[in-house]
Amino acid sequence: MAAFDVFHYGHLLHLEAAKKMGSLLVVSITHDDYVGKGPGRPIYRHGQRSALIRALKCVDEVIVVKSLISAMKIVRPDILVKGTDYKGGLDQEHQDYCKQYGIEIRYTDTPKYSATELIRKLNG
């Protein structure tokens, strides 16, 4: 699950890599009310963000949710794919949920980009 607020090249690389790990790529987008990126975020509403992600060739389906657990309850994935920034491990609640339901956790090895840093640079 991600905000995908201010979509960038790193997001695209991550989603393309995730698609290669399974047969169907369902992307969960954080609902506006639960994006914890600070004041003024998200810049784009969840409807706009989900439309952008849905338009990508590598994406099969998009859902809007409040949390990663709620996304996994809806989708019931075989594989959960996270980015390199999570390679140190997911928080314990998510690890326990995946273990309980037999969900394999995988990580992409794509470069890390930051929309937040991009926004900071643009704001001077």
C-alpha positions in Angstrom: 0.0 0.0 0.0 1.3 3.4 -0.9 0.0 7.0 -1.4 1.5 7.4 -4.9 1.1 11.1 -4.3 3.1 12.8 -7.0 3.8 9.7 -9.1 7.4 9.5 -10.2 9.8 7.2 -12.0 10.7 5.2 -8.9 7.0 4.3 -8.5 6.9 3.1 -12.1 10.0 0.9 -11.7 8.6 -0.6 -8.5 5.3 -1.4 -10.0 6.8 -3.0 -13.1 9.1 -5.1 -10.9 6.2 -6.1 -8.7 4.2 -7.2 -11.7 7.0 -9.7 -12.7 6.7 -11.4 -9.3 3.2 -12.7 -9.9 0.4 -13.2 -12.4 -1.9 -10.3 -11.3 -0.9 -6.9 -9.8 -3.4 -5.3 -7.5 -2.2 -2.0 -6.2 -3.6 -0.5 -3.0 -3.7 3.2 -2.6 -4.0 5.0 0.7 -7.3 6.8 1.2 -6.8 10.6 1.5 -7.9 10.5 5.2 -5.0 8.2 6.1 -2.1 9.6 4.1 0.5 10.6 6.8 2.8 12.7 4.7 2.3 16.0 6.5 0.4 19.2 5.9 -1.0 19.8 2.4 -0.7 16.1 1.5 -1.9 14.3 -0.4 -1.6 16.8 -3.2 -3.8 14.7 -5.4 -7.0 13.1 -4.1 -7.2 9.3 -4.0 -9.5 9.2 -7.0 -7.0 11.0 -9.1 -4.1 8.9 -7.8 -5.9 5.6 -8.4 -6.9 6.7 -11.9 -3.2 7.3 -12.7 -2.1 4.0 -11.3 -5.0 2.1 -13.0 -3.8 3.5 -16.4 -0.5 1.8 -16.2 -0.1 -1.4 -18.4 1.5 -3.3 -15.6 -1.4 -2.8 -13.2 -4.4 -5.1 -13.2 -6.5 -3.6 -10.4 -6.4 -0.7 -8.0 -8.2 -0.5 -4.6 -8.3 2.4 -2.2 -8.0 1.5 1.5 -7.1 2.9 4.9 -4.3 0.4 5.8 -2.2 -2.4 4.5 -4.1 -5.0 6.6 -7.4 -3.8 5.1 -5.9 -4.2 1.7 -4.7 -7.7 2.4 -8.1 -8.7 3.8 -9.8 -7.5 0.6 -7.3 -9.0 -1.9 -6.1 -12.1 0.0 -2.7 -12.1 -1.9 -0.3 -14.9 -2.2 2.6 -12.4 -2.4 3.0 -9.0 -0.8 5.5 -6.8 -2.6 7.1 -3.9 -0.9 9.9 -1.5 -2.0 13.6 -1.4 -1.0 12.9 1.0 1.9 11.1 -1.9 3.7 13.9 -4.5 3.2 14.8 -4.0 6.9 11.4 -5.6 7.6 7.8 -4.7 7.9 6.3 -3.8 11.2 5.5 -6.8 13.4 1.7 -6.5 12.9 2.1 -6.9 9.1 4.7 -9.7 9.4 2.3 -11.6 11.8 -0.6 -11.1 9.4 1.4 -12.4 6.5 2.6 -15.4 8.4 -0.9 -16.2 9.7 -2.3 -16.3 6.2 0.6 -17.7 4.3 1.4 -14.5 2.4 5.0 -14.5 1.0 6.7 -11.1 1.5 9.0 -10.0 -1.3 10.9 -6.8 -2.0 11.7 -5.1 -5.3 15.3 -4.0 -5.9 14.5 -0.8 -7.7 16.1 2.5 -6.8 14.5 4.5 -4.1 13.1 7.9 -5.1 11.1 10.3 -2.8 8.1 12.3 -3.8 8.4 14.2 -0.5 12.0 15.2 -1.3 10.9 16.3 -4.8 8.2 18.4 -3.3 10.6 20.0 -0.8 13.0 20.9 -3.7 10.2 22.4 -5.7 9.1 24.5 -2.7 12.6 25.8 -2.3 
